[in-house]
Amino acid sequence: MERLFTRPWLKAYSGLSINISAALFISAFVGLTISFPKSIIEFAGLTVHIFFGIVFLLTTVWCETEIEK
């Protein structure tokens, strides 16, 4: 089966997704440190940041395993 992405594209996307993941985790934890979520909307935003941080982290792991093949 032919690969969908070539190695340089996977490497670039891997670097981009790890940086996005770090930014989402930092924004979630710094926002939590500055002010604890007082409403359900702020808590939902915090949860979304953590969720997408995990998604981008898993995307990075997937890209790195595809590069190793």
ChimeraX commands (.cxc) that place a marker at each C-alpha (Angstrom):
marker #1 position 0.00,0.00,0.00 radius 0.5
marker #1 position 1.35,3.39,-0.94 radius 0.5
marker #1 position 1.94,5.93,1.79 radius 0.5
marker #1 position -0.35,8.91,1.93 radius 0.5
marker #1 position 2.37,11.28,3.16 radius 0.5
marker #1 position 6.06,11.23,2.39 radius 0.5
marker #1 position 8.72,11.38,5.08 radius 0.5
marker #1 position 9.44,15.16,4.91 radius 0.5
marker #1 position 5.74,15.95,5.22 radius 0.5
marker #1 position 5.35,13.64,8.20 radius 0.5
marker #1 position 8.41,15.14,9.88 radius 0.5
marker #1 position 7.08,18.67,9.36 radius 0.5
marker #1 position 3.61,17.75,10.60 radius 0.5
marker #1 position 5.09,15.96,13.59 radius 0.5
marker #1 position 7.05,19.04,14.60 radius 0.5
marker #1 position 4.03,21.26,14.12 radius 0.5
marker #1 position 1.68,19.02,16.07 radius 0.5
marker #1 position 4.02,18.69,19.07 radius 0.5
marker #1 position 4.29,22.48,19.25 radius 0.5
marker #1 position 0.51,22.88,19.03 radius 0.5
marker #1 position 0.11,20.25,21.74 radius 0.5
marker #1 position 2.54,22.07,24.03 radius 0.5
marker #1 position 0.79,25.39,23.42 radius 0.5
marker #1 position -2.61,23.87,24.27 radius 0.5
marker #1 position -1.31,22.30,27.49 radius 0.5
marker #1 position 0.43,25.51,28.52 radius 0.5
marker #1 position -2.66,27.62,27.84 radius 0.5
marker #1 position -4.79,25.18,29.84 radius 0.5
marker #1 position -2.49,25.00,32.86 radius 0.5
marker #1 position -1.53,28.68,32.92 radius 0.5
marker #1 position -5.18,29.64,32.61 radius 0.5
marker #1 position -5.98,27.29,35.47 radius 0.5
marker #1 position -3.16,28.75,37.57 radius 0.5
marker #1 position -4.19,32.37,36.97 radius 0.5
marker #1 position -7.88,31.88,37.65 radius 0.5
marker #1 position -9.76,28.76,38.56 radius 0.5
marker #1 position -12.72,28.19,36.19 radius 0.5
marker #1 position -15.71,29.88,37.76 radius 0.5
marker #1 position -18.34,28.86,35.25 radius 0.5
marker #1 position -19.18,25.80,33.22 radius 0.5
marker #1 position -18.13,27.59,30.01 radius 0.5
marker #1 position -14.62,28.27,31.37 radius 0.5
marker #1 position -14.38,24.65,32.53 radius 0.5
marker #1 position -15.49,23.43,29.09 radius 0.5
marker #1 position -12.80,25.58,27.46 radius 0.5
marker #1 position -10.19,24.12,29.79 radius 0.5
marker #1 position -11.38,20.60,29.01 radius 0.5
marker #1 position -11.29,21.27,25.25 radius 0.5
marker #1 position -7.71,22.56,25.47 radius 0.5
marker #1 position -6.59,19.45,27.33 radius 0.5
marker #1 position -8.49,17.15,24.97 radius 0.5
marker #1 position -6.97,18.67,21.83 radius 0.5
marker #1 position -3.55,18.72,23.49 radius 0.5
marker #1 position -3.82,14.96,23.90 radius 0.5
marker #1 position -5.10,14.56,20.32 radius 0.5
marker #1 position -2.14,16.47,18.89 radius 0.5
marker #1 position 0.26,14.55,21.14 radius 0.5
marker #1 position -1.12,11.25,19.83 radius 0.5
marker #1 position -0.86,12.60,16.29 radius 0.5
marker #1 position 2.82,13.27,16.91 radius 0.5
marker #1 position 3.34,9.73,18.17 radius 0.5
marker #1 position 1.58,8.34,15.09 radius 0.5
marker #1 position 3.69,10.48,12.73 radius 0.5
marker #1 position 6.92,9.44,14.43 radius 0.5
marker #1 position 6.00,5.75,14.20 radius 0.5
marker #1 position 5.18,6.17,10.50 radius 0.5
marker #1 position 8.55,7.83,9.92 radius 0.5
marker #1 position 10.32,4.92,11.64 radius 0.5
marker #1 position 8.73,2.35,9.26 radius 0.5
marker link #1:1,2 radius 0.2
marker link #1:2,3 radius 0.2
marker link #1:3,4 radius 0.2
marker link #1:4,5 radius 0.2
marker link #1:5,6 radius 0.2
marker link #1:6,7 radius 0.2
marker link #1:7,8 radius 0.2
marker link #1:8,9 radius 0.2
marker link #1:9,10 radius 0.2
marker link #1:10,11 radius 0.2
marker link #1:11,12 radius 0.2
marker link #1:12,13 radius 0.2
marker link #1:13,14 radius 0.2
marker link #1:14,15 radius 0.2
marker link #1:15,16 radius 0.2
marker link #1:16,17 radius 0.2
marker link #1:17,18 radius 0.2
marker link #1:18,19 radius 0.2
marker link #1:19,20 radius 0.2
marker link #1:20,21 radius 0.2
marker link #1:21,22 radius 0.2
marker link #1:22,23 radius 0.2
marker link #1:23,24 radius 0.2
marker link #1:24,25 radius 0.2
marker link #1:25,26 radius 0.2
marker link #1:26,27 radius 0.2
marker link #1:27,28 radius 0.2
marker link #1:28,29 radius 0.2
marker link #1:29,30 radius 0.2
marker link #1:30,31 radius 0.2
marker link #1:31,32 radius 0.2
marker link #1:32,33 radius 0.2
marker link #1:33,34 radius 0.2
marker link #1:34,35 radius 0.2
marker link #1:35,36 radius 0.2
marker link #1:36,37 radius 0.2
marker link #1:37,38 radius 0.2
marker link #1:38,39 radius 0.2
marker link #1:39,40 radius 0.2
marker link #1:40,41 radius 0.2
marker link #1:41,42 radius 0.2
marker link #1:42,43 radius 0.2
marker link #1:43,44 radius 0.2
marker link #1:44,45 radius 0.2
marker link #1:45,46 radius 0.2
marker link #1:46,47 radius 0.2
marker link #1:47,48 radius 0.2
marker link #1:48,49 radius 0.2
marker link #1:49,50 radius 0.2
marker link #1:50,51 radius 0.2
marker link #1:51,52 radius 0.2
marker link #1:52,53 radius 0.2
marker link #1:53,54 radius 0.2
marker link #1:54,55 radius 0.2
marker link #1:55,56 radius 0.2
marker link #1:56,57 radius 0.2
marker link #1:57,58 radius 0.2
marker link #1:58,59 radius 0.2
marker link #1:59,60 radius 0.2
marker link #1:60,61 radius 0.2
marker link #1:61,62 radius 0.2
marker link #1:62,63 radius 0.2
marker link #1:63,64 radius 0.2
marker link #1:64,65 radius 0.2
marker link #1:65,66 radius 0.2
marker link #1:66,67 radius 0.2
marker link #1:67,68 radius 0.2
marker link #1:68,69 radius 0.2
view
